[in-house]
Amino acid sequence: MLDNYINLSTLLFIGMGIGIFCILIPLLFVLHFPFKKYLDPIYFNENHFSLYELLTYKSFPLVYIKVLTYIRAIVLPITMRKRFNDNILARKDHPVVYALSLISIIALAYSTLVLANTLIFSVIYYIFYVR
């Protein structure tokens, strides 16, 4: 029974890796452009980001951290109340951007849960069956 679960866990882990590269990375790339157009002129300044963040979030790989910050502020605005005082993008004004942000948050949460599940059951398997 446990062997079947380990095979399923391995498949889910591989699926998570494929899901991150096939769903999340392109979504972040696509969302970068509307965020740069709509949100950067208003929010990417010293009122909302530190000087260090302003300098580092302009380079290629780190720009996606800024995109994830915007996604979190759009989908879960209550968690970003200290940084952004108001809702930064209304759902009714930009429904496509909101939907893509929601899909990316769900993909990120799913991949995190699958990774945690795989790690937990790998440890259980090692403790009870390998040793």
C-alpha positions in Angstrom: 0.0 0.0 0.0 2.8 2.4 0.9 4.7 1.6 -2.2 1.7 2.8 -4.3 1.6 6.0 -2.3 5.3 6.6 -2.8 4.9 6.1 -6.6 1.9 8.5 -6.5 3.9 11.0 -4.4 6.8 10.8 -6.9 4.4 11.5 -9.8 2.9 14.4 -8.0 6.3 15.8 -7.3 7.3 15.6 -10.9 3.9 17.1 -11.9 4.5 19.9 -9.5 7.9 20.7 -11.2 6.3 20.6 -14.6 3.4 22.7 -13.3 5.7 25.4 -12.0 7.6 25.7 -15.2 4.6 25.3 -17.5 2.0 27.4 -15.6 3.5 29.6 -13.0 6.6 31.0 -14.8 4.7 31.9 -18.0 1.9 33.5 -15.9 4.5 35.6 -14.1 6.0 36.6 -17.4 2.6 37.6 -18.8 1.5 39.4 -15.7 4.7 41.4 -15.6 3.6 43.6 -18.5 0.2 44.8 -17.2 1.7 45.3 -13.8 4.5 47.4 -15.3 2.0 49.5 -17.2 -0.7 49.9 -14.5 1.0 49.5 -11.1 4.6 50.5 -11.4 4.0 54.2 -12.1 1.7 54.4 -9.0 3.2 52.0 -6.5 6.9 51.3 -7.4 8.3 54.2 -5.5 9.9 55.0 -2.1 6.5 55.2 -0.4 5.8 51.5 -0.9 9.2 49.9 -1.5 12.5 50.4 0.2 15.5 51.9 -1.7 17.1 48.5 -1.8 14.0 46.9 -3.2 13.7 49.6 -5.8 17.2 48.9 -7.0 17.1 45.1 -7.0 13.6 44.5 -8.4 14.6 46.1 -11.7 16.9 43.3 -12.8 15.6 40.2 -14.7 15.2 37.4 -12.2 14.3 39.5 -9.3 11.5 41.4 -11.1 9.3 38.4 -10.5 9.5 38.9 -6.8 7.9 42.3 -7.4 5.3 40.6 -9.6 4.6 38.1 -6.8 4.2 41.0 -4.3 1.7 42.7 -6.6 -0.2 39.4 -7.1 -0.4 38.9 -3.3 -1.6 42.5 -2.9 -4.3 41.9 -5.6 -5.6 38.5 -4.6 -5.1 38.8 -0.8 -5.2 42.6 -0.1 -5.6 42.2 3.7 -2.2 40.6 4.0 -0.5 43.7 2.4 -2.1 46.5 4.4 1.2 47.7 5.8 2.7 48.2 2.4 -0.3 49.2 0.3 -3.0 51.2 2.2 -5.7 50.5 -0.4 -6.7 47.8 -2.8 -4.2 48.3 -5.7 -6.3 46.8 -8.5 -10.0 46.3 -8.4 -11.4 43.1 -9.7 -14.1 44.8 -11.7 -11.7 47.2 -13.5 -9.2 44.5 -14.7 -10.9 41.1 -14.5 -8.4 39.3 -16.7 -5.4 40.5 -14.6 -7.3 39.5 -11.4 -8.1 36.0 -12.8 -4.5 35.4 -13.9 -3.3 36.6 -10.5 -5.7 34.2 -8.8 -4.6 31.3 -11.0 -0.9 32.0 -10.2 -1.6 32.1 -6.4 -3.5 28.8 -6.7 -0.7 27.2 -8.7 1.9 28.4 -6.2 -0.1 27.1 -3.2 -0.7 23.7 -4.9 3.0 23.3 -5.7 3.9 24.2 -2.1 1.5 21.7 -0.7 2.7 18.9 -3.0 6.3 19.6 -2.1 5.5 19.6 1.6 3.5 16.3 1.2 6.4 14.7 -0.7 9.0 15.8 1.9 6.9 14.6 4.8 6.2 11.1 3.4 9.8 10.8 2.2 10.9 11.2 5.8 8.3 8.8 7.0 9.4 6.2 4.4 13.0 6.7 5.4 12.4 6.3 9.1 10.1 3.3 9.0 11.3 1.3 5.9 14.9 2.2 5.0 16.4 2.2 8.5 
